[in-house]
Amino acid sequence: MSFTYQFNTSCASVYGVPEAVFIHQLYFWCRVNEKNGRNLHDGRYWSYNSMKALREIFDFWSPSQLETVIKNCRKKGAILTANYCTDPRDRTLSYTITDSVKCIYEKSEMSDGDFRNAFPKSQKCIKGTVGNPTVGNTDILPLFDRFWGAYPRKVSKADARKAFAKLNPDGELVEAMLRALDWQKRLPEWTKDGGQFIPYPATWLNARRWEDEPEGSPTPPTPPERKEDEYTWL
């Protein structure tokens, strides 16, 4: 199953198409965090991720291509990076857009009430086009990335994407999935024997396993505050 990505054509004219694809994804998640009031540092809203996770998100680029795109974004003044981790051993970077990029998007007259599928001046292209990573549906892809990052058994990703796309969940439903995974990951049948009995993610989705309830409890217990997974855009 293929996915598409989006970019802002004004950003592409200033920073280049590959850079605009990366910027668009980052812009989306910074806006999500702004809406939810999280990851605010030094007066800006940030999104953080490991290079490993970024390579999964932008899997049409090689590791060296992705590093070059990020380097170019920094060099051209499109993004800022910083490390806000409390653990000095954790080198996971946070990313945010610069004021110049913010101005470009504001001039695109994007609706503040519904920014998930807006961007009227976006340009589309087919995934896999040489030199022109695609633009896409910023609804499903980031939500799938959140689910995939939280799921403890990362196998058959293509099948998981198909099952996820078939469900076409909104943000609220994905939050329900993540809450269910918080307690299901601690189940004995999920933790024994190296997790070999954990359902495949597609199987879990198709069976609507987020609707399961803990045995002996009418409702899932309130999970502890969940630390953001390194495999998600947050």
C-alpha positions in Angstrom: 0.0 0.0 0.0 1.4 3.4 -1.0 1.1 6.6 0.9 1.3 10.2 -0.3 2.8 13.2 1.3 2.2 16.9 1.1 4.3 20.0 0.7 3.7 23.7 0.4 4.7 25.0 -3.1 5.9 28.3 -1.6 8.2 26.4 0.7 9.4 24.3 -2.2 10.3 27.4 -4.2 12.4 28.7 -1.3 13.9 25.6 0.2 13.5 22.9 -2.4 11.0 20.1 -2.9 12.6 17.4 -0.6 13.0 20.0 2.1 9.4 21.1 1.7 8.2 17.6 2.2 10.1 17.3 5.5 9.0 20.8 6.6 5.4 20.0 5.9 5.4 17.0 8.1 7.2 18.9 10.9 4.8 21.8 10.6 1.8 19.5 11.0 3.1 18.0 14.2 4.2 21.3 15.7 0.7 22.6 15.1 -0.7 19.5 16.7 1.5 20.1 19.8 0.4 23.7 19.8 -3.2 22.7 19.8 -2.6 20.3 22.7 -0.3 22.6 24.6 2.7 20.3 24.8 6.4 20.3 24.0 6.7 24.1 24.5 10.3 25.2 24.9 11.8 28.6 24.7 8.6 30.1 23.3 8.2 27.5 20.5 6.4 24.3 20.0 8.6 21.4 19.1 8.3 17.9 17.7 10.9 15.3 18.6 12.0 12.0 17.0 15.0 9.7 16.7 16.7 9.3 13.3 15.6 5.6 13.4 12.0 6.7 13.6 12.4 9.4 11.0 13.8 6.8 8.6 10.6 4.8 9.0 8.4 7.8 8.4 10.4 8.9 5.3 11.1 5.4 4.1 11.4 6.6 0.5 14.7 8.2 1.3 17.9 6.5 2.1 19.5 7.3 5.5 22.1 9.6 3.8 19.4 11.3 1.8 17.3 12.0 4.9 20.3 13.4 6.7 21.0 15.6 3.8 17.5 16.9 3.7 17.5 17.8 7.4 21.0 19.4 7.1 19.7 21.5 4.2 16.6 22.5 6.1 18.8 23.8 9.0 21.3 25.4 6.7 18.6 27.2 4.7 17.0 28.5 7.9 13.8 26.5 7.7 14.0 24.5 10.9 15.7 24.6 14.3 17.0 21.6 16.3 17.7 21.3 20.0 18.0 18.6 22.7 15.6 19.0 25.6 16.0 15.5 27.0 16.6 15.4 30.8 18.8 12.4 30.4 22.2 13.5 29.1 22.7 10.2 27.4 19.6 10.7 25.3 20.6 12.5 22.1 17.1 12.5 20.6 16.6 15.8 18.9 13.6 18.1 18.9 12.7 19.9 15.7 10.6 23.0 15.0 10.0 25.4 12.1 11.4 28.9 11.9 9.4 32.1 11.8 10.1 32.3 8.0 8.4 29.0 7.4 5.5 29.9 9.7 4.9 33.1 7.7 4.8 31.1 4.5 2.1 28.9 5.9 0.1 31.8 7.3 0.1 33.4 3.9 -1.4 30.2 2.5 -4.6 31.2 4.3 -4.9 27.8 6.0 -8.0 27.4 8.1 -7.0 27.5 11.8 -10.1 25.4 12.6 -9.2 22.4 10.4 -5.5 22.2 9.5 -5.2 18.5 9.1 -6.3 18.4 5.5 -6.0 22.0 4.4 -3.0 23.5 2.6 -4.9 24.6 -0.5 -1.7 25.4 -2.3 -0.1 22.0 -1.9 1.3 20.1 -4.8 0.9 16.4 -5.3 3.2 13.8 -6.8 3.4 10.0 -6.8 5.5 8.3 -4.1 8.7 7.0 -5.6 9.2 9.7 -8.2 13.0 10.3 -8.3 14.0 13.6 -6.7 10.4 14.5 -5.8 9.1 12.8 -2.7 5.4 13.0 -2.6 2.9 15.0 -0.9 0.2 13.4 1.0 -2.6 12.7 3.3 -1.4 14.2 6.6 -4.5 12.7 8.2 -3.8 9.0 8.1 0.0 8.8 7.9 0.9 10.7 11.1 -1.8 8.8 13.0 -0.5 5.5 11.7 3.0 6.5 12.8 1.7 7.1 16.3 0.1 3.7 16.4 3.1 1.9 14.8 5.5 3.6 17.2 3.5 2.4 20.2 2.8 -1.1 19.1 5.3 -3.5 20.7 5.5 -6.0 17.8 6.7 -4.3 14.7 6.0 -6.9 12.0 4.1 -6.9 8.7 4.0 -3.1 8.5 2.3 -3.1 5.1 -0.5 -5.3 6.4 -0.8 -3.0 9.4 -1.1 0.0 7.2 -3.9 -1.6 5.1 -5.8 -2.5 8.3 -5.3 1.0 9.7 -6.4 2.7 6.4 -9.5 0.5 6.3 -10.5 1.7 9.8 -9.7 5.3 8.8 -9.5 6.3 12.5 -9.6 9.9 13.7 -7.3 11.3 16.5 -9.7 10.4 19.2 -9.9 6.7 18.2 -6.1 6.5 17.9 -5.8 7.9 21.5 -8.2 5.1 22.6 -5.9 2.6 20.8 -2.9 3.9 22.6 -4.6 3.8 26.0 -5.5 0.2 25.4 -1.9 -0.6 24.4 -0.7 1.0 27.6 -2.3 -1.8 29.7 -2.2 -4.6 27.1 1.6 -4.4 26.8 1.7 -5.5 30.5 -0.4 -8.6 30.0 1.4 -11.9 30.9 0.6 -13.3 27.4 2.3 -10.3 25.8 5.4 -10.2 28.0 6.2 -14.0 28.2 8.6 -15.7 25.8 10.0 -12.5 24.4 6.6 -11.3 23.2 6.1 -14.1 20.7 2.4 -14.3 21.5 1.7 -10.6 20.9 -0.8 -10.4 18.0 0.4 -9.0 14.7 -0.5 -5.3 14.5 -2.9 -5.9 11.6 -4.6 -8.7 13.5 -5.0 -6.5 16.5 -6.5 -3.7 14.4 -8.9 -6.0 12.5 -10.1 -7.6 15.7 -10.6 -4.1 17.3 -8.6 -5.2 20.3 -8.5 -1.7 21.7 -12.1 -2.5 22.8 -10.9 -5.3 25.1 -11.3 -4.8 28.8 -8.9 -6.1 31.5 -10.0 -9.3 33.0 -12.0 -8.7 36.2 -12.4 -5.0 35.5 -15.3 -3.3 33.9 -13.1 -0.6 32.4 -9.4 -0.4 31.7 -7.4 1.1 34.6 -6.1 4.6 34.2 -2.6 4.2 32.9 0.3 6.1 34.3 1.4 9.2 32.4 2.8 7.8 29.2 6.2 9.0 28.1 6.2 9.9 24.5 7.4 7.0 22.4 10.6 7.7 20.4 9.0 6.2 17.3 6.2 8.9 17.1 6.1 12.4 16.0 5.2 14.4 19.1 
